[in-house]
């Protein structure tokens, strides 16, 4: 079974945070998977009680169900996108694979343009938004490992 080829990626929402002053997001539990990309500035996340200082020009994958809060310092440009990743319409892909927490894309300008395209795109164009989300996820999926329970399912 090829998990990647049988997965459906659905873009849900996206936005850009531009801060000229200190800002904070209080603790919340994510209901969907999230990608974050720090283009400029400094940001500190607390994910499931673990502190992470975001590196500039890196994409972070935060799974659904995670508890998250963050603090953005001065002159921050942070992009985010929410998505679902379903396998056979009911299984969650990230319940079956262990993906890296973050990656450093080879072309950060292209990455930023993809996030901007998602955010500025017409919401009615779900096919294009889902395709862009899939492009952003490709490096994570390339380096993903099957979780122990998924190995038996993979043999089916």
C-alpha contacts under 8 A as a table, 3 or more apart, distances in Angstrom:
res1	aa1	res2	aa2	distance
1	X	153	X	7.92
1	X	154	X	5.20
1	X	155	X	6.97
1	X	156	X	6.83
2	X	5	X	5.65
2	X	6	X	6.35
2	X	154	X	7.57
3	X	6	X	5.26
3	X	7	X	6.17
3	X	87	X	7.01
3	X	93	X	7.28
3	X	154	X	7.96
4	X	7	X	5.31
4	X	141	X	7.52
6	X	87	X	5.89
6	X	88	X	6.63
7	X	85	X	6.41
7	X	86	X	5.48
7	X	87	X	4.44
7	X	88	X	6.77
7	X	93	X	6.95
8	X	84	X	7.84
8	X	85	X	5.62
8	X	86	X	5.16
8	X	87	X	6.27
8	X	88	X	7.82
8	X	89	X	7.43
9	X	83	X	6.84
9	X	84	X	5.72
9	X	85	X	4.60
9	X	86	X	6.58
9	X	130	X	5.77
9	X	131	X	7.80
9	X	133	X	7.17
9	X	134	X	6.45
10	X	83	X	5.40
10	X	84	X	5.10
10	X	85	X	6.49
10	X	126	X	7.71
10	X	129	X	7.87
10	X	130	X	5.17
10	X	133	X	7.77
11	X	81	X	7.50
11	X	82	X	6.27
11	X	83	X	4.47
11	X	84	X	6.69
11	X	126	X	7.05
11	X	129	X	5.83
11	X	130	X	4.94
11	X	133	X	6.39
12	X	81	X	7.43
12	X	82	X	5.27
12	X	83	X	5.02
12	X	84	X	7.31
13	X	81	X	5.65
13	X	82	X	5.12
13	X	83	X	7.14
13	X	119	X	7.81
14	X	79	X	7.49
14	X	80	X	5.40
14	X	81	X	4.07
14	X	82	X	6.11
14	X	118	X	6.78
14	X	119	X	5.34
15	X	79	X	6.03
15	X	80	X	5.60
15	X	81	X	6.68
15	X	119	X	5.61
16	X	77	X	7.01
16	X	78	X	5.69
16	X	79	X	4.47
16	X	80	X	6.36
16	X	119	X	7.36
17	X	76	X	7.11
17	X	77	X	5.61
17	X	78	X	5.00
17	X	79	X	6.31
18	X	75	X	7.04
18	X	76	X	5.54
18	X	77	X	4.75
18	X	78	X	6.69
19	X	22	X	7.03
19	X	23	X	7.18
19	X	72	X	7.56
19	X	73	X	7.62
19	X	74	X	6.20
19	X	75	X	5.37
19	X	76	X	5.14
19	X	77	X	6.84
20	X	74	X	5.11
20	X	75	X	4.70
20	X	76	X	6.92
21	X	73	X	6.50
21	X	74	X	4.68
21	X	75	X	6.80
22	X	71	X	7.40
22	X	72	X	5.80
22	X	73	X	4.69
22	X	74	X	5.47
23	X	71	X	5.91
23	X	72	X	5.24
23	X	73	X	6.67
24	X	69	X	7.63
24	X	70	X	5.76
24	X	71	X	4.45
24	X	72	X	6.16
25	X	69	X	5.37
25	X	70	X	5.23
25	X	71	X	6.48
26	X	68	X	7.84
26	X	69	X	5.13
26	X	70	X	7.01
27	X	67	X	6.53
27	X	68	X	5.34
27	X	69	X	4.39
27	X	70	X	7.86
28	X	67	X	5.54
28	X	68	X	5.52
28	X	69	X	6.52
29	X	64	X	7.87
29	X	65	X	5.81
29	X	66	X	5.57
29	X	67	X	4.34
29	X	68	X	6.25
30	X	33	X	7.08
30	X	34	X	7.97
30	X	63	X	7.67
30	X	64	X	5.13
30	X	65	X	5.09
30	X	66	X	5.58
30	X	67	X	6.42
30	X	68	X	7.32
31	X	64	X	5.25
31	X	65	X	5.85
32	X	63	X	7.06
32	X	64	X	4.41
32	X	65	X	7.27
32	X	82	X	6.06
32	X	83	X	5.95
32	X	84	X	6.06
33	X	61	X	7.37
33	X	62	X	5.87
33	X	63	X	4.59
33	X	64	X	4.42
33	X	82	X	5.60
33	X	83	X	5.37
33	X	84	X	6.14
33	X	85	X	7.96
34	X	60	X	7.96
34	X	61	X	5.87
34	X	62	X	5.08
34	X	63	X	6.43
34	X	64	X	7.28
34	X	80	X	6.77
34	X	81	X	5.58
34	X	82	X	4.56
34	X	83	X	6.39
35	X	59	X	6.53
35	X	60	X	5.50
35	X	61	X	4.80
35	X	62	X	6.34
35	X	80	X	5.45
35	X	81	X	5.24
35	X	82	X	6.60
36	X	59	X	5.54
36	X	60	X	5.06
36	X	61	X	6.74
36	X	62	X	7.99
36	X	78	X	6.94
36	X	79	X	5.59
36	X	80	X	4.45
36	X	81	X	6.75
37	X	56	X	7.89
37	X	57	X	6.57
37	X	58	X	5.83
37	X	59	X	4.58
37	X	60	X	6.45
37	X	78	X	5.72
37	X	79	X	5.06
37	X	80	X	6.40
37	X	112	X	7.77
38	X	41	X	7.41
38	X	42	X	7.86
38	X	43	X	7.77
38	X	54	X	6.98
38	X	55	X	6.96
38	X	56	X	5.20
38	X	57	X	5.57
38	X	58	X	6.33
38	X	59	X	7.19
38	X	76	X	7.72
38	X	77	X	6.19
38	X	78	X	4.61
38	X	79	X	6.48
39	X	56	X	5.76
39	X	57	X	5.37
39	X	76	X	7.62
39	X	77	X	5.39
39	X	78	X	5.99
39	X	79	X	7.67
39	X	112	X	7.20
40	X	56	X	6.34
40	X	57	X	7.87
40	X	75	X	6.87
40	X	76	X	5.23
40	X	77	X	4.87
40	X	78	X	7.11
41	X	56	X	7.32
41	X	73	X	6.81
41	X	74	X	6.59
41	X	75	X	5.29
41	X	76	X	4.24
41	X	77	X	6.47
42	X	53	X	7.72
42	X	54	X	6.90
42	X	55	X	7.72
42	X	56	X	7.54
42	X	72	X	6.22
42	X	73	X	5.50
42	X	74	X	7.33
42	X	75	X	7.85
42	X	76	X	6.21
43	X	53	X	6.16
43	X	54	X	5.60
43	X	70	X	7.07
43	X	71	X	5.73
43	X	72	X	4.40
43	X	73	X	6.00
43	X	76	X	7.38
44	X	51	X	7.10
44	X	52	X	5.79
44	X	53	X	4.53
44	X	54	X	6.00
44	X	70	X	5.55
44	X	71	X	5.20
44	X	72	X	6.44
45	X	51	X	5.81
45	X	52	X	5.11
45	X	53	X	6.30
45	X	54	X	7.21
45	X	68	X	6.96
45	X	69	X	5.83
45	X	70	X	4.22
45	X	71	X	6.45
46	X	49	X	5.71
46	X	50	X	5.29
46	X	51	X	4.44
46	X	52	X	6.10
46	X	67	X	7.91
46	X	68	X	5.57
46	X	69	X	5.31
46	X	70	X	6.03
47	X	50	X	5.16
47	X	51	X	6.48
47	X	52	X	7.43
47	X	66	X	6.58
47	X	67	X	5.60
47	X	68	X	4.58
47	X	69	X	6.79
48	X	66	X	5.96
48	X	67	X	5.00
48	X	68	X	6.45
49	X	67	X	7.73
54	X	58	X	7.49
55	X	58	X	5.77
57	X	104	X	6.45
57	X	105	X	7.33
57	X	108	X	5.85
58	X	102	X	6.57
58	X	103	X	5.61
58	X	104	X	4.49
58	X	105	X	6.56
59	X	102	X	5.42
59	X	103	X	5.46
59	X	104	X	6.40
59	X	105	X	7.41
60	X	101	X	5.84
60	X	102	X	4.26
60	X	103	X	6.73
61	X	100	X	7.60
61	X	101	X	5.44
61	X	102	X	5.96
62	X	66	X	6.95
62	X	101	X	7.14
63	X	66	X	5.97
63	X	94	X	7.36
72	X	76	X	6.42
73	X	76	X	6.30
79	X	115	X	6.57
80	X	115	X	7.61
81	X	115	X	7.76
81	X	118	X	7.95
83	X	133	X	7.64
84	X	92	X	7.83
85	X	92	X	5.83
85	X	93	X	5.57
85	X	94	X	7.36
86	X	89	X	5.29
86	X	90	X	6.04
86	X	91	X	5.50
86	X	92	X	4.69
86	X	93	X	5.61
87	X	90	X	6.17
87	X	91	X	4.93
87	X	92	X	5.86
87	X	93	X	5.68
88	X	91	X	6.36
91	X	95	X	7.63
92	X	95	X	5.44
92	X	96	X	7.21
93	X	96	X	5.45
93	X	97	X	6.52
94	X	97	X	5.09
94	X	98	X	6.65
94	X	99	X	7.59
95	X	98	X	7.87
95	X	147	X	7.82
96	X	146	X	6.08
96	X	147	X	5.48
96	X	149	X	7.16
96	X	150	X	5.11
97	X	144	X	6.12
97	X	145	X	5.47
97	X	146	X	4.40
97	X	147	X	5.10
97	X	150	X	7.35
98	X	144	X	5.37
98	X	145	X	5.14
98	X	146	X	6.12
98	X	147	X	6.03
99	X	140	X	5.64
99	X	141	X	6.41
99	X	143	X	6.52
99	X	144	X	4.20
99	X	145	X	6.50
100	X	103	X	7.09
100	X	140	X	6.02
100	X	143	X	6.89
100	X	144	X	6.56
102	X	140	X	7.73
103	X	139	X	7.35
103	X	140	X	7.14
105	X	108	X	5.83
105	X	111	X	7.21
105	X	139	X	7.93
107	X	110	X	5.51
107	X	111	X	6.47
108	X	111	X	4.91
108	X	112	X	6.14
109	X	112	X	5.18
109	X	113	X	6.23
110	X	113	X	5.00
110	X	114	X	6.17
111	X	114	X	5.13
111	X	115	X	6.39
111	X	136	X	7.31
112	X	115	X	5.17
112	X	116	X	6.19
113	X	116	X	4.99
113	X	117	X	6.03
114	X	117	X	5.02
114	X	118	X	6.28
114	X	132	X	6.53
114	X	136	X	7.71
115	X	118	X	5.08
115	X	119	X	6.28
116	X	119	X	5.11
116	X	120	X	5.92
117	X	120	X	5.25
117	X	121	X	5.50
118	X	121	X	5.28
118	X	129	X	5.81
118	X	132	X	7.02
118	X	133	X	7.94
121	X	125	X	7.41
121	X	129	X	7.48
122	X	125	X	5.69
123	X	126	X	6.47
123	X	129	X	7.98
125	X	128	X	5.69
125	X	129	X	6.46
126	X	129	X	5.06
126	X	130	X	5.96
127	X	130	X	5.26
127	X	131	X	6.15
128	X	131	X	5.00
128	X	132	X	6.19
129	X	132	X	5.19
129	X	133	X	6.19
130	X	133	X	4.99
130	X	134	X	6.16
131	X	134	X	5.03
131	X	135	X	6.30
132	X	135	X	4.99
132	X	136	X	6.34
133	X	136	X	5.16
133	X	137	X	6.27
134	X	137	X	4.99
134	X	138	X	6.12
135	X	138	X	5.30
136	X	139	X	7.18
137	X	140	X	5.36
137	X	141	X	6.28
138	X	141	X	5.14
138	X	142	X	6.06
139	X	142	X	5.08
139	X	143	X	6.54
140	X	143	X	5.50
140	X	144	X	6.11
141	X	144	X	4.94
146	X	150	X	6.01
146	X	151	X	6.39
147	X	150	X	5.34
147	X	151	X	6.75
148	X	151	X	5.63
148	X	152	X	7.92
149	X	152	X	6.23
149	X	153	X	7.33
150	X	153	X	5.05
150	X	154	X	6.04
151	X	154	X	4.99
151	X	155	X	6.53
152	X	155	X	5.29
152	X	156	X	7.06
153	X	156	X	5.46
